[in-house]
Amino acid sequence: MARKNQDNPVFEVFVVLAIVAIVAVTGQVLLHYENQSNAMTGFAVSEQEEEHTSKEFLDIGVEDIVVNPPSPLIGEPFEIRIIVSNQGFADINTPFYVKAELIPNSKDAKPTVLNSAITKLLKPGDTATAVFRIATVTKEGPMRIIATADSTAKLNDQNPSNDMRSKTIILTTQ
């Protein structure tokens, strides 16, 4: 009877979800094992610590894009703040560039690309802000902002998936 329940797809889904919950709560890795002599299979918790917390793991990421005022007026200055953070385990002591690409809503207009250098030491968990002051004359409507941390790939970031973030703002005349 017990073997019959183990062949049930619902039982298999339940077991997988239980394993995922255990890994999420404990942070430990489960190892699959098979015992040939008793024809048993199961999972055991690994006693080894993972090596991913190595001091060599470097990761800079765009944490947020803040626009002030949130809906700028055409021709009036506004500010874009790109907040980057050291999300790795190593200090970042090499200067790097943060890029802001402003893409207007017009087919004929070309994107405006701005760069700002981040020169301060960033320990793991620290943030830095690149500030751009903008006054734009374009058509009313949406404008996309694409922020890129380490736009020149100087740092050899080991997790490039968080290096870019975008935000769309609405430019108005009133």
C-alpha positions as a printed Julia matrix, in Angstrom:
174×3 Matrix{Float64}:
  0.0    0.0     0.0
  2.83   2.41    0.84
  4.48   1.76   -2.51
  1.2    2.52   -4.3
  1.04   6.02   -2.68
  4.61   6.74   -3.74
  3.71   6.17   -7.42
  0.93   8.77   -7.18
  1.82  12.06   -8.98
  0.24  14.07   -6.13
  2.58  12.34   -3.67
  5.57  13.2    -5.87
  4.56  16.88   -6.03
  4.1   16.91   -2.25
  7.59  15.44   -1.75
  9.18  17.98   -4.11
  7.43  20.88   -2.35
  8.54  19.54    1.03
 12.14  19.36   -0.21
 11.99  22.92   -1.55
 10.59  24.14    1.79
 13.36  22.38    3.75
 16.06  23.89    1.52
 14.49  27.37    1.77
 14.19  27.25    5.56
 17.51  25.62    6.41
 19.65  26.85    3.54
 21.17  23.39    3.39
 21.49  21.2     0.34
 19.67  17.89    0.12
 21.47  14.97   -1.45
 19.66  12.15   -3.23
 20.82   8.69   -2.3
 19.99   5.13   -3.24
 20.74   2.06   -1.17
 21.06  -0.85   -3.6
 21.0   -3.57   -0.98
 17.62  -2.59    0.48
 16.29  -0.97   -2.73
 15.61   2.25   -0.79
 15.94   5.78   -2.01
 15.72   9.05   -0.12
 17.31  12.38    0.67
 19.87  13.44    3.25
 20.91  16.9     4.4
 24.42  17.84    3.34
 26.77  18.58    6.21
 29.03  20.77    4.04
 28.75  24.53    3.88
 28.33  25.93    0.39
 31.27  27.83   -1.04
 29.13  30.61   -2.61
 30.0   33.02    0.2
 33.53  33.22   -1.11
 35.26  36.56   -0.61
 35.93  36.58   -4.35
 32.25  36.94   -5.41
 31.85  40.43   -6.91
 28.37  41.74   -7.75
 27.32  45.32   -8.43
 23.66  45.89   -9.25
 21.18  48.68   -9.94
 18.97  48.82   -6.87
 16.61  51.65   -7.87
 15.93  54.57  -10.2
 14.41  57.61   -8.5
 13.06  60.55  -10.53
 12.24  63.87   -8.87
  9.67  65.1    -9.63
  8.12  61.78  -10.69
  6.35  63.36  -13.73
  8.7   66.12  -14.94
  7.53  69.13  -16.92
  8.95  69.6   -20.42
 11.75  72.17  -20.35
 11.98  72.15  -16.55
 14.97  70.56  -14.84
 14.5   67.25  -13.04
 16.77  64.81  -11.31
 17.47  61.14  -11.94
 19.15  59.2    -9.13
 20.49  55.75   -9.96
 21.22  53.82   -6.79
 23.7   50.97   -7.15
 24.65  48.5    -4.44
 27.4   46.03   -3.77
 25.42  42.79   -3.67
 28.48  40.56   -3.58
 30.9   39.46   -0.88
 33.99  41.41   -1.96
 34.85  45.09   -1.52
 34.58  47.17   -4.69
 37.47  49.62   -4.66
 37.85  50.15   -8.41
 36.06  53.2    -9.86
 33.32  52.31  -12.36
 30.71  54.06  -14.48
 26.94  54.14  -14.15
 25.1   54.84  -17.41
 21.69  56.48  -17.81
 20.12  56.1   -21.23
 17.11  58.36  -21.87
 14.88  57.09  -24.67
 12.24  59.64  -25.75
  8.87  58.73  -27.19
  9.67  60.13  -30.65
 10.77  57.98  -33.59
 13.15  60.67  -34.87
 14.85  61.4   -31.55
 17.98  59.51  -30.62
 18.59  58.26  -27.08
 20.64  60.48  -24.79
 23.42  58.62  -22.98
 24.9   60.0   -19.77
 27.65  58.55  -17.6
 28.7   59.18  -14.02
 31.72  57.76  -12.21
 31.37  56.01   -8.86
 34.7   56.39   -7.1
 33.95  55.52   -3.48
 34.8   52.2    -1.83
 31.74  49.95   -1.62
 31.82  47.25    1.02
 29.3   44.39    0.71
 25.83  45.85    1.26
 26.92  49.48    0.66
 25.16  51.72   -1.86
 26.23  54.67   -3.99
 24.14  57.1    -6.01
 24.81  58.56   -9.45
 22.9   61.82   -9.84
 21.94  63.26  -13.22
 20.26  66.68  -13.52
 18.26  66.87  -16.73
 16.28  69.52  -18.62
 14.73  68.03  -21.71
 12.74  69.37  -24.6
 10.83  66.58  -26.26
  7.26  65.64  -26.99
  4.84  65.08  -24.16
  4.45  61.47  -23.16
  6.52  58.56  -21.89
 10.31  58.47  -21.72
 12.17  55.31  -20.8
 15.23  55.43  -18.55
 17.64  52.5   -18.68
 20.24  52.41  -15.9
 23.35  50.27  -16.16
 25.82  49.63  -13.33
 29.43  49.16  -14.44
 28.56  50.1   -18.01
 32.15  49.59  -19.19
 32.39  46.09  -17.6
 35.47  47.14  -15.67
 34.69  45.18  -12.49
 34.28  41.66  -13.91
 30.87  41.39  -12.23
 30.0   37.73  -11.6
 26.23  38.31  -11.65
 25.34  40.52  -14.64
 21.61  39.76  -14.33
 21.09  42.7   -11.94
 23.29  45.24  -13.75
 20.39  46.89  -15.61
 17.03  48.29  -14.6
 14.56  50.46  -16.47
 11.82  52.89  -15.56
  9.33  54.81  -17.65
  8.37  58.36  -16.7
  5.71  60.61  -18.2
  6.75  64.06  -19.39
  3.97  66.64  -19.2
  3.43  70.29  -20.15
  1.53  71.21  -16.98
